[in-house]
Amino acid sequence: MENSLKESSGHRLNSWKEIAAFFGRDERTVRRWEKDLSLPVHRIPGGSKGRVFAFESELQEWLLTSQAAQQTAASPAPETIVDSTPKLATGEDLRLGLRRKWVAILAICVLMGAVYGAYHVAHKFRVQASGDSRPVAGNGGTGSAGKSQAEDLYLVGRFYWNKRTPDDLNRAVDYFTQAIVRDPNYAKPYVGLADCYNLLREFSAMPANQAYPRALAAATKAVELDQSSADAHTSLAFVTFFWNWDAPTAEREFQQALALNPNDARAHHWYASFLFAQGRYSESLEQIEAARRLDPSSEAILADKGLILNYVGQTQAGLDLLKQLEAEDPSLASPHRYLTQIYFDRKDFPNYLAEWDKVAVLTHDAQELATVKAAERGFSRRGYSGMLEATLECQNALYERGSLPAYSLALTYARLGNKPEALRYLGIAFDQRESALLALSNEPSFALLHDERKYTDLLAQIRSSPKPASAPVNLIPQSH
């Protein structure tokens, strides 16, 4: 029944945060609209109290077909303006008037979104690794109008960023870039850009060596513009660790972010990811729980909690949580990715392959999908060994073309029990400073190497060898 409802109602927003971002308001406001103005919000059957969803088409209809909105639109403009935090009033007439004014303001928000959508189609940006940093023609300047436009574009970008799909993350890049063009001194869009690139190498086929340098450039600029921004320090901390391999500096940045804003859910969330990669599982669980309490509707936080639970010995609880998330939002890649690890460790290879297939499809990674299909054919012919041998054959072809990290080959060789080749490709991965190595000790398939001196030496090098500084990146494309 839920599927038929989704098909008939359009795109689904999966949390209070997404619903709030749709309107460009905060969560408290949209919760109040549901209570006082009958905002069409649904609750997940059997879910926790905070888990809700809504459909864009229903929200738009709520705004644009309201009789109150039509009546208010015909009223003189000055009378439709109200304070954004009106006091409660008594009397039916005053209540109706307040409702009409709110609906009018919301209708304007939707129309603004449509205008920016049209601009997005007509003037689509693509951030390049190099080029002139001059803004494109037609920017709004840095006056009050430019600042207002930049803030609106930033909010739209955040709405798409929260969806965490390849297409939506690229849309977010476009909106954040437009915001920077409108106001180059506004820190938040640089944070947004950094966050997009921090996630694009996970939720799309973008290689880490393309995504992370852009994330680093954007996060560094954001901190330069606003040292007091917890968001900026969080983004910089994340890329400092996963790209620069500089754990001490990254941890200082995370701690500074939390000192600036102890209630920043994203700071707790990404600090948990950092701690997890370091094998500090108990601390990681504490941080992900803090993030969950601050943002209980975030599916990304819950997915990472499911992964961490697996590593603190609560595998069944983690599995149940990930399966619940998968059922509620099949389009989110993280639960599928984490389930592949659990199913492989349990030797449940049919489910492992099924989840791997979903990850490849959701991230639009044609190479990974080809590898999965080869693995499926190998498994149908010769079981476990056939699956790994077919995987290896496909991966070797991709590696020879320079389109596969060495870490992937090392993992498959380890699963085949080939220690020398696993160690050889781990060494190559280290020489290339591949980011997957940062969580090397978390991978159970490398357990057969734990008594190898080369492996223990490699772990020590990873933990003590920050990467050299990379070339600077220009974030704004050249105008034409």
C-alpha positions as CSV (number, residue, x, y, z in Angstrom):
1,M,0.0,0.0,0.0
2,E,2.9,2.4,0.8
3,N,4.4,1.8,-2.6
4,S,1.1,2.7,-4.4
5,L,0.8,5.8,-2.2
6,K,4.3,6.8,-3.1
7,E,3.7,6.4,-6.9
8,S,0.6,8.5,-6.7
9,S,2.0,11.2,-4.6
10,G,5.4,12.0,-6.1
11,H,8.8,12.4,-4.4
12,R,9.0,11.4,-0.7
13,L,10.6,13.5,2.0
14,N,11.8,11.2,4.7
15,S,12.3,13.3,7.8
16,W,11.3,16.5,9.5
17,K,14.6,17.9,8.4
18,E,13.8,17.3,4.7
19,I,10.3,18.7,5.1
20,A,11.7,21.8,6.8
21,A,14.3,22.1,4.0
22,F,11.6,21.9,1.4
23,F,10.1,25.1,2.8
24,G,13.4,26.7,3.8
25,R,12.3,26.8,7.5
26,D,13.3,25.1,10.7
27,E,11.9,21.8,12.0
28,R,10.0,23.5,14.9
29,T,8.1,25.6,12.4
30,V,7.0,22.8,10.2
31,R,6.0,20.7,13.2
32,R,3.8,23.6,14.3
33,W,2.3,23.8,10.8
34,E,1.3,20.2,11.1
35,K,-0.4,20.8,14.4
36,D,-2.1,24.1,13.7
37,L,-2.4,24.2,9.9
38,S,-3.0,20.6,9.0
39,L,0.3,20.2,7.1
40,P,0.0,16.7,5.4
41,V,2.7,14.7,7.2
42,H,2.5,10.9,7.5
43,R,4.0,8.6,10.1
44,I,5.7,5.3,9.5
45,P,3.6,2.5,10.8
46,G,5.2,0.8,13.8
47,G,8.1,3.3,13.7
48,S,9.4,5.5,16.5
49,K,7.5,8.7,17.3
50,G,9.9,10.9,15.4
51,R,9.9,9.0,12.1
52,V,7.7,10.8,9.6
53,F,7.5,11.3,5.9
54,A,5.7,13.6,3.4
55,F,5.2,13.9,-0.3
56,E,6.2,17.0,-2.2
57,S,3.1,17.0,-4.3
58,E,0.9,17.0,-1.2
59,L,2.9,19.8,0.3
60,Q,2.6,21.9,-2.9
61,E,-1.1,21.2,-3.1
62,W,-1.5,22.3,0.5
63,L,0.2,25.6,-0.4
64,L,-1.1,26.4,-3.8
65,T,-4.7,25.2,-3.8
66,S,-5.6,26.6,-0.5
67,Q,-8.6,28.9,-0.6
68,A,-7.0,31.0,2.1
69,A,-3.9,31.5,-0.1
70,Q,-6.1,32.7,-3.0
71,Q,-8.0,35.1,-0.8
72,T,-4.8,36.5,0.7
73,A,-3.2,36.9,-2.7
74,A,-6.0,39.4,-3.5
75,S,-5.4,41.5,-0.4
76,P,-3.1,44.5,-0.4
77,A,0.5,43.5,0.0
78,P,1.3,45.3,3.3
79,E,-1.5,43.4,5.1
80,T,-0.1,40.0,4.2
81,I,3.2,40.6,6.0
82,V,3.4,39.1,9.6
83,D,6.2,38.6,12.0
84,S,7.9,35.2,11.5
85,T,7.2,34.2,15.1
86,P,3.6,35.4,15.7
87,K,2.1,35.2,19.1
88,L,-0.9,32.9,19.6
89,A,-4.2,34.8,19.5
90,T,-7.8,34.1,20.4
91,G,-10.9,34.5,18.3
92,E,-11.8,32.6,15.1
93,D,-11.3,35.6,12.8
94,L,-7.8,36.4,14.0
95,R,-6.9,32.7,13.7
96,L,-8.1,32.5,10.2
97,G,-6.3,35.7,9.3
98,L,-3.0,34.3,10.7
99,R,-3.4,31.1,8.8
100,R,-4.0,33.0,5.5
101,K,-0.9,35.1,6.1
102,W,1.3,32.0,6.8
103,V,0.0,30.3,3.6
104,A,0.7,33.4,1.5
105,I,4.3,33.5,2.8
106,L,4.8,29.8,2.2
107,A,3.4,30.1,-1.4
108,I,6.0,32.8,-2.0
109,C,8.7,30.4,-0.8
110,V,7.6,27.7,-3.3
111,L,7.5,30.3,-6.1
112,M,11.1,31.3,-5.2
113,G,12.1,27.7,-5.3
114,A,10.6,27.4,-8.8
115,V,12.5,30.5,-10.0
116,Y,15.8,29.1,-8.7
117,G,14.9,25.8,-10.3
118,A,14.5,27.5,-13.7
119,Y,17.8,29.3,-13.2
120,H,19.4,25.9,-12.4
121,V,18.2,24.5,-15.7
122,A,19.3,27.5,-17.7
123,H,22.7,28.1,-16.0
124,K,23.9,24.8,-14.8
125,F,27.4,24.9,-13.3
126,R,30.0,22.1,-13.2
127,V,32.8,22.6,-10.8
128,Q,36.2,21.9,-12.4
129,A,39.5,20.8,-10.9
130,S,41.2,23.9,-12.4
131,G,40.4,27.1,-14.1
132,D,39.8,30.8,-13.7
133,S,38.2,31.6,-10.4
134,R,36.3,34.6,-11.7
135,P,32.5,34.4,-11.1
136,V,30.3,33.7,-14.1
137,A,28.5,36.6,-15.9
138,G,25.3,37.9,-14.4
139,N,26.1,37.4,-10.7
140,G,24.0,39.2,-8.2
141,G,26.9,41.0,-6.5
142,T,27.6,41.2,-2.8
143,G,25.0,43.7,-1.8
144,S,21.9,42.9,0.3
145,A,20.2,41.4,-2.7
146,G,23.1,39.2,-3.5
147,K,23.4,38.1,0.1
148,S,19.7,37.2,0.2
149,Q,19.9,35.3,-3.0
150,A,23.0,33.4,-1.7
151,E,21.2,32.4,1.5
152,D,18.2,31.1,-0.5
153,L,20.4,29.2,-2.9
154,Y,22.3,27.7,0.1
155,L,19.1,26.5,1.7
156,V,18.0,24.8,-1.6
157,G,21.4,23.2,-1.8
158,R,21.1,21.8,1.7
159,F,17.7,20.3,0.8
160,Y,19.3,18.3,-2.0
161,W,22.4,17.4,0.0
162,N,20.3,15.7,2.6
163,K,19.0,13.3,0.0
164,R,22.4,11.7,-0.5
165,T,21.8,10.4,-4.0
166,P,24.3,11.0,-6.9
167,D,21.9,13.3,-8.8
168,D,20.8,15.2,-5.7
169,L,24.4,15.7,-4.5
170,N,25.3,17.2,-7.9
171,R,22.2,19.4,-7.8
172,A,23.4,20.6,-4.4
173,V,26.9,21.4,-5.9
174,D,25.2,23.6,-8.5
175,Y,23.2,25.5,-5.9
176,F,26.1,26.0,-3.5
177,T,28.2,27.2,-6.4
178,Q,25.5,29.7,-7.5
179,A,25.4,30.9,-3.9
180,I,29.2,31.5,-3.9
181,V,28.9,33.5,-7.1
182,R,26.2,35.7,-5.5
183,D,28.3,36.3,-2.4
184,P,31.9,35.0,-2.4
185,N,32.3,36.0,1.2
186,Y,29.5,33.9,2.6
187,A,31.0,30.9,4.4
188,K,28.0,28.5,4.4
189,P,28.0,27.6,0.7
190,Y,31.7,26.7,0.9
191,V,30.8,24.3,3.8
192,G,28.0,22.9,1.6
193,L,30.4,22.3,-1.3
194,A,32.9,20.6,1.0
195,D,30.1,18.4,2.3
196,C,29.0,17.5,-1.2
197,Y,32.4,16.4,-2.2
198,N,33.0,14.6,1.1
199,L,29.9,12.4,0.2
200,L,30.2,12.2,-3.6
201,R,33.1,9.7,-3.4
202,E,30.8,7.5,-1.3
203,F,27.4,8.0,-2.8
204,S,28.4,8.2,-6.5
205,A,31.1,6.9,-8.8
206,M,33.3,10.0,-8.3
207,P,36.9,8.9,-7.4
208,A,38.2,10.0,-4.0
209,N,41.2,11.7,-5.7
210,Q,38.8,14.0,-7.5
211,A,36.3,14.6,-4.7
212,Y,38.5,15.1,-1.6
213,P,40.8,17.9,-3.0
214,R,37.7,19.9,-3.8
215,A,36.3,19.2,-0.4
216,L,39.5,20.4,1.2
217,A,39.7,23.6,-0.8
218,A,36.1,24.5,0.0
219,A,36.3,23.6,3.7
220,T,39.6,25.6,4.1
221,K,37.9,28.6,2.5
222,A,34.9,28.3,4.8
223,V,37.1,28.3,7.9
224,E,39.0,31.3,6.6
225,L,35.8,33.2,6.1
226,D,34.2,32.2,9.5
227,Q,36.5,30.9,12.2
228,S,33.4,30.6,14.5
229,S,31.5,28.2,12.3
230,A,31.2,24.8,13.8
231,D,30.0,23.5,10.4
232,A,33.2,24.7,8.7
233,H,35.4,23.0,11.3
234,T,33.5,19.8,11.0
235,S,33.9,19.7,7.2
236,L,37.6,20.5,7.4
237,A,38.1,17.8,10.1
238,F,36.5,15.1,7.9
239,V,38.6,15.8,4.8
240,T,41.7,16.4,6.9
241,F,41.5,12.9,8.1
242,F,40.2,11.0,5.1
243,W,42.2,12.8,2.5
244,N,45.3,14.2,4.3
245,W,45.6,11.3,6.7
246,D,46.3,13.8,9.5
247,A,44.4,12.3,12.5
248,P,45.7,14.6,15.2
249,T,44.8,17.8,13.3
250,A,41.4,16.3,12.3
251,E,40.6,15.4,15.9
252,R,41.4,18.9,17.0
253,E,39.1,20.3,14.4
254,F,36.3,18.0,15.5
255,Q,36.8,19.0,19.1
256,Q,36.8,22.7,18.1
257,A,33.6,22.2,16.2
258,L,31.9,20.6,19.2
259,A,33.3,23.3,21.5
260,L,31.7,25.9,19.3
261,N,28.4,24.0,19.0
262,P,27.9,21.0,21.3
263,N,24.5,20.4,19.7
264,D,25.8,20.0,16.2
265,A,24.5,16.6,15.1
266,R,26.7,16.5,12.0
267,A,29.8,17.2,14.1
268,H,29.0,14.2,16.4
269,H,28.1,12.1,13.4
270,W,31.3,12.7,11.4
271,Y,33.4,12.5,14.6
272,A,31.9,9.0,15.1
273,S,33.0,8.1,11.5
274,F,36.5,9.3,12.3
275,L,36.6,7.3,15.6
276,F,35.3,4.2,13.8
277,A,38.0,4.3,11.2
278,Q,40.5,4.5,14.0
279,G,39.1,1.4,15.6
280,R,37.9,3.3,18.6
281,Y,34.5,1.6,18.5
282,S,33.2,2.5,22.0
283,E,33.9,6.2,21.5
284,S,32.4,6.0,18.1
285,L,29.2,4.5,19.4
286,E,29.0,7.3,22.1
287,Q,29.3,9.9,19.4
288,I,26.8,8.4,17.0
289,E,24.3,8.1,19.9
290,A,24.8,11.8,20.6
291,A,24.1,12.5,16.9
292,R,21.0,10.3,17.0
293,R,19.6,12.1,20.0
294,L,20.1,15.5,18.4
295,D,18.7,14.4,15.0
296,P,16.6,11.2,15.6
297,S,15.0,11.3,12.1
298,S,18.4,11.2,10.2
299,E,18.6,8.0,8.2
300,A,22.3,8.6,7.5
301,I,23.0,8.7,11.3
302,L,20.9,5.6,11.9
303,A,22.7,3.7,9.1
304,D,26.1,4.5,10.6
305,K,24.8,3.4,14.0
306,G,23.9,0.0,12.4
307,L,27.4,-0.4,11.1
308,I,29.0,0.5,14.4
309,L,26.7,-1.8,16.4
310,N,28.1,-4.7,14.2
311,Y,31.6,-3.8,15.4
312,V,30.8,-3.6,19.1
313,G,29.4,-7.1,19.1
314,Q,25.7,-6.2,18.6
315,T,25.5,-7.6,15.1
316,Q,21.9,-8.6,15.2
317,A,20.8,-5.2,16.5
318,G,22.8,-3.6,13.7
319,L,21.4,-5.9,11.1
320,D,17.8,-5.3,12.2
321,L,18.3,-1.5,12.2
322,L,19.9,-1.6,8.7
323,K,17.1,-3.8,7.3
324,Q,14.5,-1.5,8.8
325,L,16.1,1.5,7.1
326,E,16.4,-0.4,3.9
327,A,12.7,-1.1,3.9
328,E,11.8,2.5,4.8
329,D,14.0,4.2,2.2
330,P,15.4,1.8,-0.5
331,S,17.1,4.7,-2.3
332,L,19.7,5.4,0.5
333,A,22.9,3.6,-0.4
334,S,24.4,3.3,3.1
335,P,22.3,0.5,4.5
336,H,22.8,-1.6,1.5
337,R,26.6,-1.0,1.6
338,Y,26.8,-1.9,5.3
339,L,24.6,-5.0,4.9
340,T,27.1,-6.4,2.3
341,Q,29.7,-6.5,5.1
342,I,27.4,-8.3,7.5
343,Y,26.1,-10.8,5.0
344,F,29.6,-11.6,3.7
345,D,30.9,-12.2,7.3
346,R,27.9,-14.5,7.9
347,K,28.7,-16.3,4.6
348,D,25.2,-15.4,3.3
349,F,26.5,-14.8,-0.2
350,P,23.1,-14.6,-2.1
351,N,22.1,-11.6,0.1
352,Y,25.7,-10.2,-0.1
353,L,25.4,-10.2,-3.9
354,A,21.9,-8.7,-3.8
355,E,23.0,-5.8,-1.6
356,W,26.1,-5.2,-3.6
357,D,24.1,-5.0,-6.7
358,K,21.8,-2.4,-5.1
359,V,24.8,-0.3,-4.1
360,A,26.2,-0.3,-7.6
361,V,22.8,0.8,-9.0
362,L,22.1,3.5,-6.5
363,T,25.6,5.0,-6.8
364,H,25.4,4.9,-10.7
365,D,28.7,3.0,-10.7
366,A,28.7,1.0,-14.0
367,Q,32.1,-0.5,-13.3
368,E,31.0,-1.8,-9.9
369,L,27.8,-3.1,-11.4
370,A,29.8,-5.0,-14.0
371,T,31.9,-6.6,-11.3
372,V,28.8,-7.6,-9.3
373,K,27.2,-9.3,-12.3
374,A,30.5,-11.2,-13.0
375,A,30.5,-12.3,-9.3
376,E,26.9,-13.4,-9.6
377,R,27.7,-15.5,-12.6
378,G,30.7,-17.0,-10.9
379,F,28.7,-17.8,-7.8
380,S,25.9,-19.6,-9.8
381,R,28.6,-21.8,-11.5
382,R,31.0,-22.6,-8.7
383,G,29.8,-21.1,-5.4
384,Y,32.1,-19.0,-3.2
385,S,35.4,-19.7,-5.0
386,G,33.7,-19.0,-8.4
387,M,32.3,-15.7,-7.1
388,L,35.7,-14.5,-5.9
389,E,37.6,-15.7,-9.0
390,A,35.1,-14.0,-11.3
391,T,35.3,-10.8,-9.2
392,L,39.1,-10.9,-9.4
393,E,39.1,-11.3,-13.2
394,C,36.8,-8.3,-13.6
395,Q,38.8,-6.2,-11.1
396,N,42.1,-7.0,-12.8
397,A,40.8,-5.7,-16.1
398,L,39.6,-2.5,-14.4
399,Y,42.9,-2.1,-12.6
400,E,44.9,-2.4,-15.8
401,R,42.8,0.4,-17.2
402,G,43.7,2.5,-14.2
403,S,40.0,2.7,-13.0
404,L,40.1,0.6,-9.9
405,P,42.0,1.2,-6.6
406,A,44.6,-1.3,-5.5
407,Y,42.8,-1.8,-2.2
408,S,39.9,-3.6,-4.0
409,L,42.3,-6.2,-5.5
410,A,44.0,-6.6,-2.1
411,L,40.7,-7.4,-0.5
412,T,39.7,-10.0,-3.1
413,Y,43.1,-11.7,-2.9
414,A,42.8,-11.8,0.9
415,R,39.4,-13.4,0.6
416,L,41.0,-16.0,-1.7
417,G,43.7,-16.7,0.9
418,N,46.5,-15.3,-1.3
419,K,48.7,-13.5,1.3
420,P,51.5,-12.4,-1.0
421,E,49.2,-10.7,-3.5
422,A,47.1,-9.2,-0.8
423,L,50.2,-7.7,0.8
424,R,51.5,-6.5,-2.6
425,Y,48.4,-4.6,-3.5
426,L,48.1,-3.1,0.0
427,G,51.6,-1.8,-0.5
428,I,50.6,-0.2,-3.8
429,A,47.5,1.2,-2.1
430,F,49.7,2.8,0.5
431,D,52.0,4.3,-2.2
432,Q,48.9,5.8,-3.8
433,R,47.5,6.9,-0.4
434,E,44.2,5.3,-1.0
435,S,41.7,6.5,1.6
436,A,40.2,3.0,2.2
437,L,43.4,2.1,4.0
438,L,42.5,4.4,6.9
439,A,39.9,1.7,8.1
440,L,42.2,-1.2,7.2
441,S,42.0,-2.7,10.7
442,N,38.2,-2.8,10.4
443,E,38.1,-5.3,7.5
444,P,37.8,-8.9,8.8
445,S,39.0,-10.4,5.5
446,F,42.5,-9.2,6.3
447,A,42.6,-11.2,9.5
448,L,44.9,-13.8,7.8
449,L,47.6,-11.0,7.5
450,H,47.6,-10.0,11.2
451,D,50.7,-12.2,11.9
452,E,52.6,-10.8,8.9
453,R,55.3,-8.2,9.7
454,K,54.6,-6.4,6.5
455,Y,51.0,-5.9,7.5
456,T,51.8,-4.6,11.0
457,D,54.5,-2.3,9.6
458,L,51.9,-1.0,7.1
459,L,49.4,-0.2,9.8
460,A,52.0,1.8,11.7
461,Q,52.9,3.7,8.5
462,I,49.3,4.5,7.8
463,R,48.8,6.0,11.3
464,S,52.0,8.1,11.2
465,S,52.3,9.2,7.6
466,P,50.2,12.2,6.6
467,K,49.9,12.8,2.9
468,P,51.9,15.6,1.3
469,A,50.0,18.8,0.5
470,S,48.1,18.6,-2.8
471,A,47.9,21.3,-5.5
472,P,45.3,24.0,-4.9
473,V,41.9,23.7,-6.5
474,N,39.7,26.5,-8.0
475,L,36.1,25.9,-7.1
476,I,34.3,28.3,-9.5
477,P,34.3,27.5,-13.2
478,Q,35.6,30.0,-15.7
479,S,32.9,32.3,-17.2
480,H,32.2,32.1,-20.9
